Every structure is written in structure tokens, then in C-alpha cells.
């Protein structure tokens, strides 16, 4: 499901990948993507703490890579092959935050479009 905000996020990620290519650390892409968001006026937060509740107990320690405009969770990877658990991780973040849209972006792909997955609840 495409929308203007996720399209803008993907456009920024494609620009980062176009300039940097693949093969760098995830933290490098995160920093570059945040800079690209600032250049484009896209509001975002980095490394946002998220609590998970289990049977009435709050468990701390989870962190979202990026939260864009308090609406879209963005999970970044830099792997040659994306494991299935990455999608499950993003789904868990969406459930924990109550948000409905997420993007899984793998900068390890040679063509970034092959490494982008939209997730909706």
C-alpha cells in the first residue's frame, strides 16, 4: 500500500543508497538517512525506545531505528540476504507502538528497490 509519506521515505533512502552504495554498516545508513530527511524537511526521531508489555509487566530495551512523523516505523538493515525474522521484528514494533505502517529497508541489496518491504497492520 503506497502513500505520500512512505513514498517520501523511500525516495530519501534511494538517494542515500545511490550516493553510498551497499556494503556499509547499518549505523552509517541510519545517519545518512536522517541527514537526508533533514534536507527534505521530513520530521523523524532516531533510536526511539519502545516498551513491550507481557502479562501486565512492562519490558524495556527495544528501540526503533527510526520513527517518521510519529506515523511510520522504519527498520534498517545492511545485509546481503534479509532473514525472515526482520519482518517479524518490524511487525512486533508495530504492535508494541500501536502504529499501522512500517518500512523495512535493507541497504545491503545491490538495487535498493529489491530491499524495501512495506508492512501494514
C-alpha positions in Angstrom: 0.0 0.0 0.0 1.6 3.2 -1.2 1.1 6.6 0.4 2.9 10.0 0.2 4.8 9.7 3.4 6.2 6.2 2.8 7.0 7.2 -0.8 8.9 10.2 0.6 10.8 7.9 3.0 11.6 5.5 0.2 12.8 8.4 -2.1 15.2 9.6 0.6 16.5 6.0 1.2 17.0 5.6 -2.6 19.1 8.8 -2.7 21.2 7.6 0.2 21.8 4.2 -1.5 22.5 5.9 -4.8 25.3 8.0 -3.2 26.8 5.5 -0.8 26.0 2.2 -2.5 25.8 -1.0 -0.5 28.3 -2.7 1.9 28.5 -0.1 4.8 27.4 -0.5 8.4 23.7 0.0 9.2 24.7 2.9 11.5 26.2 4.7 8.5 23.0 4.4 6.5 20.9 5.5 9.6 23.0 8.7 10.0 22.9 9.4 6.2 19.2 8.8 6.0 18.5 11.1 9.0 20.6 13.8 7.2 18.6 13.3 4.0 15.3 13.5 6.0 16.5 16.9 7.4 17.4 18.1 3.9 13.9 17.2 2.7 12.1 18.5 5.8 10.9 15.1 6.9 10.3 15.0 10.7 11.8 12.0 12.4 13.1 10.5 15.6 16.1 8.2 15.9 16.5 5.2 18.2 13.1 5.5 19.9 12.7 3.4 23.0 9.6 1.1 22.9 8.3 -0.9 25.8 6.8 -4.3 25.3 4.0 -5.4 27.7 3.8 -9.1 28.7 1.1 -10.2 31.1 1.0 -6.8 32.8 4.7 -6.4 33.0 6.5 -3.7 31.1 9.7 -4.8 29.5 12.1 -2.1 28.4 15.0 -2.3 26.0 13.5 -2.4 22.4 14.5 0.5 20.1 13.0 1.6 16.8 15.7 2.6 14.3 13.5 5.5 13.1 10.1 6.8 13.7 9.0 9.2 10.9 6.3 11.9 11.6 5.1 9.8 14.6 3.4 7.6 11.9 5.8 5.2 10.2 8.3 2.8 11.9 11.4 2.4 9.7 13.6 -0.6 10.4 17.0 -0.5 8.7 19.3 -3.4 7.8 22.5 -3.8 5.8 22.6 -7.5 5.0 23.2 -9.4 1.7 20.1 -11.5 2.5 17.3 -10.4 4.7 16.3 -13.0 7.3 12.5 -13.7 7.8 12.9 -12.6 11.4 13.5 -9.0 10.2 9.8 -8.8 9.1 8.6 -10.3 12.3 10.7 -7.7 14.2 9.0 -4.9 12.4 5.6 -6.4 12.9 6.4 -6.6 16.7 7.3 -3.0 16.7 4.1 -2.0 15.0 2.1 -4.0 17.6 4.0 -2.5 20.5 3.6 1.1 19.3 0.0 0.7 18.1 1.1 2.2 14.7 -0.1 0.7 11.5 2.6 1.3 8.9 6.2 0.3 8.7 9.1 0.1 6.2 11.8 -2.5 6.2 14.8 -1.1 4.3 17.8 -3.3 3.5 20.7 -1.2 2.3 22.7 -4.4 1.6 20.9 -5.0 -1.7 22.6 -4.0 -4.9 19.3 -2.4 -6.0 17.6 -0.8 -3.1 14.1 -1.3 -4.5 14.7 -5.1 -4.0 15.4 -4.4 -0.3 12.2 -2.4 0.5 9.2 -4.0 2.2 6.1 -2.2 3.2 4.3 -3.6 6.2 0.8 -2.6 7.3 -1.4 -3.8 10.1 
